[in-house]
């Protein structure tokens, strides 16, 4: 069907064409072609005309109604081809050229090493770098302007000290918590860090910095957020809205400057090196070094020192020497062997867990140094322990009465001396002084001796009646209480409840430790087979311990001989003195040893006073050659003294003398050991008189000074002295309150004072005296005085207060203010910027990352740092607060700096305080609370609070 239809269509079509051609002819083809061309041409003309008109119309519409279109890539290329406009950079930043110059170098180096090295791979255009530079400069200009408007004195003298003291308090509390958790198992460094931040959140209550100190990722985030806030405050709005520019500057500040700086400042090894550099002028002595090794509880430190000693031994033994050099090298080898053996013994003891407590050893030993009662009563350190004991036994009233009478006598003598001097000068004096003395005497009587006194001092009734009659009918004198005071002293001395029992109490042993009158445990170990002595010290008797004394004194087979072999004159920092070389021989059944030690005449003098105090029978037998003030460096005199001292030694070392006083061997061995002689015990005996009533001497000096002053000044000084009379009336009450009712120093907080910031504990009467504030804060926290006898702390505070305010207060205040001004002066700021520049870009080149030093080197640096700190600690401080407390305080501070996370926390605390001071009008404290809100310890603390408060809320 389809095929037939297709054939019919083609057939009819062909027939139509044939008929058309037959009818019209060939002309019709040309006609059709002409018509087709006409129609096509008209269509083309119409199309071209319409397109042109349409474009013109659209252009008009675009300029009239539509917004401008984007220029696109061609426009960008066209702009880039144009000549770049110059950006003028003003190099002035702070207004001080000496600061601006190094600051510009820091900016240049920062851009070069953190931006240019990758930016030039993308483009050669300088405008972007110039804009970043301009942005940094704008921030620095705003920072400098704001810094000039701030008074930095409170920050440097108060805020930093408060932050450091609080940090130390948190560390001390963390150590105590670790100790309380388990006395048998020593906590690790990680446990200490965790406990530290637990204590921090308990103390701060709103902030804990554990996250930024332990997590590098969170720390970087914190610094970025902080830098963004600072840029918002310092940059113009236009620059801050430029996100690309802001992010570049933020990263440079956070990761290029702040983070490396914080890493360096919080590195324990860097801090230890800085300690050593700061006290580089002080010489490390042998005794301090050995004490550090004996006190070290870090096996890594001991192993590092031991390995270094072994290395030096190997080198010295490899030397080929002869003549005098061989003696020097042999002495060095002996010293190194001694150090190595001490380290081995200490490591073995720590690894075995058999650490020896010197106090416990002494308590069990029984043969202790005897400190007389009169010496205890005039020494601050000893007196606090005796006070504690008397309080335990109920005899505190007797001790307080004795002390109150001493204070009354000092004041009365001073007042009467001033009164007498004024009467001799023909000046009239009112009865005010006598009235004050009478009131003070009556107050003492009422408080300790009357029937109403509680507790009451028990003495003979006839003495009390005689005193009452004297008070009623006569003017009081400084000696009015002397008879009763002597009775009270005899009672404390002879009554078995008091001083005799105190000598058998553990508090007495602790007192001896604080007075540095105990010895450390001996360091025993096996010989290494070389037959060489250890720095000349007897094997097995190095620093004889308390339990060794009985063996030494009872061992007749040990023979000790010593003689002075040579003398010499030494000059130390301009001070000339004679030195005596003592050759010591020690023989026993198995070995014989010899060493040399060196002593000054003052060492002999201290040693002689110590043994004659402990063994009274020696004072009539041993006679030490006398002192000579002039020409004591004469050669003939030195030879004569050498002969006399030799005779003294030979008499001391006779077997009869040693047998007569068995405990004497301990003192002799200590004196003849080859080490720096410790004068602590000798000083205690020799200088004990200097502790007797120092207030009396100062009062007499004031009285003498008043006589030589003009009348106007003398009246003022006398008025001040009159006020001192009131101290007697309050002294007994103050001492009583120190023990029976110790009020909080300041009721500034309702919480436990130990769980708040240090600044909350400052006394109201401290006023604004900067030196007193600083000293009290540091002494309280470094030496933990508040944990000890409140009387001691009160005395120290009053002493510092009187000395600083009455003598040097204004001068020291002025010097501190001047020092702060000097620290913030353009010269010092410029110097700090230069040090920063030279540290990060030495010689203009970015410093390479300092490789971490070997662990052994870092451990030896720790030993060196502790040795330096021990060496510079003055003996006067030990006399005030005790040798053991001083050592613990120094080691606590040093140990605090040995933890990177804790150092970071302190750096961030200082940084936060700096920003709060720089921007007081902004709520930076609230900002830091938000930034630290993700702290894990903070969340635990809040949960704990909710759990604790839930029962109380339910009851309500």
Secondary structure, DSSP 8 states (H G I E B T S, - for coil): -HHHHHHHHHHHHHHHHHHHHHHH-THHHHHHHHHHHHHHHHHHHHHHHHHHHHHHHHHHHHHHTS-----HHHHHHHHHHS----------SSS-HHHHHHHHHHHHHHHIIIIIHHHTTT---SHHHHHHHHHHHHHHHHHHHHHHTS--HHIIIIIHHHHHHHHHHHHHHHHHHHHHH-SSS---HHHHHHHHHHHHHHHHSS---HHHHH-HHHHHHHHHHHHHHHHHHHS-HHHHH-HHHHHHHHHIIIIIIIHHHHHHHT-HHHHHHHHHHHTTTS---HHHHHHHHHH---HHHHHHHHHHHHHHHHHHHT----THHHHHHHHHHHHHHHHHHHHHHHHHHHHHT----HHHHHHHH-------HHHHHT-HHHHHHHHHHHHHHT-HHHHHHHHHHHHHHHHHHHHHHHHHHHHHTT----THHHHHHHHHHHHHIIIIISTT-SS-----HHHHHHHHHHHHHS---TTTTHHHHHHHHHHHHH-TTTHHHHTTSHHHHHHHHHTT-S----------SS---BTTB-TT-TT--GGGHHHHHH-TT-EEEEEEEEEEEEEETTEEEEEEEEEEEEE-SS-EEEEEEEE-HHHHHHHHHHHHHH-GGGGGT-------SSSTT-HHHHHHHHHHHHHHHHHHT-HHHHHHTTTHHHHHHHHHSSS----HHHHHHHTGGGGTTHHHHHHHHHHHHHHTS-HHHHHHHHHHHHHHHHHHHHHHHHHHHHHH----S-TT-SS-GGGS-GGGG--GGGTT-HHHHHHHHHHHHHTTGGGS-HHHHHHHHHHHHHHIIIIIHHHHHHHHHHHHHHHTSHHHHHHHHHHHHHHHSGGGS---------HHHHHHHHHHHHHHHHHHS-HHHHHHH-HHHHHHHHHHHHHHTT-HHHHHHHHHHHHHHHHHHHTTTS-HHHHHHHHTTT-HHHHHHHHHHHHHHHHHHHH-
